[in-house]
Amino acid sequence: MAFGAGPWIARCCAVAAWLALAAPAVSAEEDCNRLVKGEFNPELLVFRLENDVLARQDQGYTSGLQIKAVTPNLDRHANDACLPPWARWLNRRLEWLSPENYEQRNLVFGLGQAIYTPKDPERSDLIEDDRPYAGVLLLSAGYNARLGNQLWATQLALGVVGPASYAEQTQKFFHRVFGSAHFKGWDNQLENEPVVLLLHERSQRWGSYALTPASDGLRWDAITHWGGTLGNLLTGANVGFEVRAGYRLPDDFGSSPLRPAGENTAPLRFERSFVGWSWHAFLNADTRLVLHDITLDGNSFRHSHHVHKRLLVGDVALGVAVLAGDWKLAFARNFGTREFNGQQQRPSFGSITLSREL
């Protein structure tokens, strides 16, 4: 199906309308712009683009788009006045995702699309020894709950894999814009299938330490994480760490876009005590046990193309983040191990993440 600018713009408008609803409504009540117990309470919008063309590849996990809306910190009675009525309704029904013991907590909404292709764009036949064509479209909601330097991130995602994800049309549009090769094998993509994913990850920030005795502004910290996923989209477990160093480190839980709270979406305890800008570099490493991945194992309930995945895989991400006023911009380059037997190149992609406090 052709995918011109008109339908793509219409979908962008639909996404913008969704964000207008997902972002917390500005209430006339005093509570909506309050500082409670010294807590800084911003709203946040996040946009992330991932693409392997930034790593001079065009295969495997080839592209991803994600938009997130983050509420201000929520109270413990599931009726925060800063939320519109529909969000308060959803907040009450997602309470089971949130831990009992926390100091700050926010609600995170997400809309994302991921695109996967084999290496050869010219072949229109089924390439049996390379990964399937696949697209995933997801809506997600969940909590980031903070207790001091510990974070619990839990998300529930619902979506679809297959032609209904519009992955083929999205790729065609961007390849036409940038003059890239057209992939001709989309007739072999995975069939439509509803997917569900429950994700939980815990993080621990191990302090913040001065890089040099002469300058307290230059600091470094370390963040460890572990967690898992359950669902017909992805089932497995992961463990890893992140190290950051720079000028005026933020009081959050990492800058790698691959982490559930890695786009500065974790609750902040304090308003920044400085005016101006800050920066830091980061190194993130993650090891994963993959029991099921629908983009490699194929459809769950019907015969489809699949490959023999590797159970143990890993990623390393290198990047830099810059914060100025209400804005944060992060660039990262991700390097991964081979995901299935016979994969010719190790996967690699770049990401750009832009967020703004409201």
N, C-alpha and C positions, 0 to 999 in steps of 0.2 A: 504494500500500500504506500502510495506516495506520501511524503511528509513535508509539506511546504511550510513557509513561515507563518501562514495564517493559523493553522491548527496549533502550531507550537506556541504562538503568542497567546492563543486562547487558553492553552494549558497554563502558561505563565500567569495569566490573569486569574485563573482558578486558584493557583498556588498563592498568589498575593491575597486573594480573598480569604483563603484558609488561614494565612498568617494573621490577617486582621482579626480573625475570630480567635485564633490560638493565643495571640499576645494578650496579656492581661488587660482588661478594660480599665481605663482611668476613672476611678470613682471620685465623687465629690466628698466622700467621707475622709476625715482627717487620717484614718489608719493607712490609707493607700500610699502616703508619702512619709511614713514615719521612720524614726530611728528608735528601735526597741532594744534596751539593754546593750546599747553600743553597737548594735548590728547594722551593717550597711545592707540595704534591701533593694537592689536594683532589679528591673526587668531586663531581659536579654533576648536578642535575636541573633542567630548564627547561620551563616551560609558557608558550605564547604563544597569544593570541587576537587575531585580526584581524577587523574587521567594518566595513562601510561605513556602518552606522547611526550610528557615532560621528562620521561626517562628514555626516550627514543625507542619505545616499543609500541606494538599495537596488537596485543594478544593477551590471553588469560583474563584477569580482572582488568578490563581496559578502560572503564570509566565509571564514575560514581558522582551523584549529586545528593546533597542532603541539606534540608532546612530545618532549624529547630527554633522553638519558642519556649522561653523559660519564665516561669512566674516569679514574683517576689517570694521571699520566705513565707511559708504557710504557718498558721497557728495550729495548735493541737486539737482544735474542735472541728476541723474540716469545714469551716464556714467562713474562710478569710474574706473580708469585705473587698479586697482588691480583685477578686476573681468575678467574672461574669457568671450568671446563674447556671449556664450549661457546664462551665468548668467546675463550679462548686459541686454540681451533681456528679460529675465524673470523679472528682476528688474523693467524694464519699465512697464510691464504688471501687476505687483502687486502693483503699486504705490497707488491704491485706498485703500489698506490695511493700509497704513501708515498715521499717523496724519500730519497736516500741521506744527504744532509748535513743534520743537524739537531741541536739541543741538547736540546729537549724535544718530546715527541709524545704525543698522546692519541687515543683511539678514541671516535668519536661515533656513537650510534645514534639514529634518529629515526622517528617515526610521525606522519604529517600528512594532513590533508584540506583540499581547497580547493573552493569552490563559485562557479560563474559563472552569471549569468542576464542576460537582456535587461532593458530598462527597464520595460516595461508588464507588471504582474503579472496583469491581468485577461484578457488574450488567451490563448486555448487553442490557437489556430491557429499555424502556423509563421510567425514574424516574420522575413521574408527579409532585411530591411535592418538587423537588429540581431544582436548576437552570439548564438551558440548557447547553449542550456542545456547545462551540462557540470559534472561533478564528477570530482575526482581524489583517489585514495587511494594513499599512498606509504609504503613502508618504505625507510629509507636507512641506510647505514653508511659511515664514512670516517674520515679522519685530519685532525687539525690538527697540523702540524709547524712548530716555531719555531726560528729561528736568529737570536738577538739581537732586533733590531727588524723582522725579516722573518717572514712567515707564509705557509705553503702549506696551503690547505684543499682537500681532494679528497674527493668523495662519490660513491657509486654508489647510485642509487635504483631500486627496482622497484615496480610497482604496477599500477593499472588506472584507466582512464577509462570513464565510463558508469554505468548503473544499479548495478553492483556496487560503486561507491564509496559508496553510501548517502547521496549528497549531498541528494537530494530529501527523504529522511526526516529528515535532520539539520536542514535548513532548516525543514521543517514543524514540527518539535518546538520550535525556538527561536522561530519566529514565533508559535506558539500560546502559548508562555510569555509573550512580550513584547507580545502583541496586535497584531502586524504583519499586513499583508495577505498572503494565501495566493497564491503564484504558481501559475497554472493551466496552464502550458504545458510541464510536465515530460515529457509524452508525446513531445515533440520533441527531447529531449536526445540527445547523441551516444551511439552504440552502445558496448557493452562492447568494450574493446580493451586488451590488456596494453601497458604503457608501460615504457620504460627511460630513465634519464637519468644521464649521467656529467658531473659538474661539477668544474671546477678554477678556483680563484681565488688570486691572490697579493696580499698586502698588505704595505705598508711604513709603519711608524710613524716619523714625523720628529720625534723628541725630545719633550721636555716643557719648557715655558718658563713662567717666573713672569709673572703678569698685572701685578703691581705689585712694585716693589722692596721694599716694606715687608712683604709677606706671601708667604712661599714656599708656603703651602698653596693659594693661588689660582693655578691654572696653566691653560695651554691647550696643545693639541697638534694635529697634523694627520696623517691617515692616508690614503694613496692605495691604490687597488686596481685590478686588471684581471684578466679571466678569460674563461671561456666555458663553454658547455654543449653536449652532443652527445646526441641521442636522438630517438625519435619523439614524446616529450612536448614537448621544447623544444630547439632548436638555434640558437645565436647566440653573440655576444660582448658583453662589457661593459667599461666603464672608468668610474672615478669617484673621489670623495674624501669624507672626513668631517673636520669640524672640531669639536673639543670644548673646553669651557671650564667650570671649576668648582673645587670644593674637594676636594683629595686625589684627583686623577685616578687611575683604576686602570691597572695595567700590562698592558693588553690591546690589542685591535685594533679597537675601535669599539663603539658601543652601538646602532647601527641594526639592528632585527630583520630587515631584508631581507638582510643580509650572512650568508654561511655561518657565520662565527665571530662574529657581531655580538651574540650573547646571552651574552657573557662565557664562551664555551666554549673559547677559546684557552688553551694551557698557560701557567700562571703561573710566573715564575721565582723570585719571592720572596713570603714571607708578608707581609701588610700590617704595616707598622711602627707602626700607630696603633690605638687602641681607640676605638670610637665609630662615627660615621657619616660619609658623604661624599656629595656630589652633583655633578652636572654637566649642562649642556645640550649638545645636539649638533645639527649640521646635516649631513645626508648627501645627496649628489647622485650619480646614476648614469645613464649613457647606454648604451643597448643597441641592438645590431644584431640584429634578429629575423629569422632565415631560415626558421624553422618554429615554429609554436605550435599544438598540436593543438586547443586550446580556441578558436582562431580559424579555423584551416585545416580543421577537421573531421577525421573518421576517416581513417586512412591507407590502409585496405584495402577500404573500401566507400564508396558514395556517402552523403554526409550534408550537413547544413546547414553553410555556411561563409560567412565575410565576407572582404573584401579588406583584409588587415592592412597596417599601415604598417611599413616596414622599420626605421625609426629612431624610437625612443621614449625617454622619459626619466622619471625620478622625482626628487623632492626630499622628504626626510623631516626634520621638525623634532620634537625631543623632549627629555625630561628623564629622568635616571636617578638613583635614590637607592639607596645601599648602606648597610646597617646590619647589623653582625655577619656572619652567614653568608647573609644575604638580599640580593637585588637586585631592585628594581622599576623598570621603565622604561615610560614612556608616549610614544607617537609618533603624529604625524599625517603621512600620506603624500599627496603631490599628484603626479599623473602627467599626461603628455600623452595625447592621444587615440590609441588603439591600432589603429583601423581606420577606413576611409573611411565617412563618414556618422554616426559616433558623436556623439551630441548633447551629452553632458556629458563634461568631463574627469574621469577616475577619481580618487577620493579615498577614503581609509579611515583608520581609527585602529587602533592596536594597543596591547595591554597584555602585557608580558613579565615573568614572575615566575620567578626562579631561586634555588636554594639549594645552598650547599656542604654536603657531608655529612662 
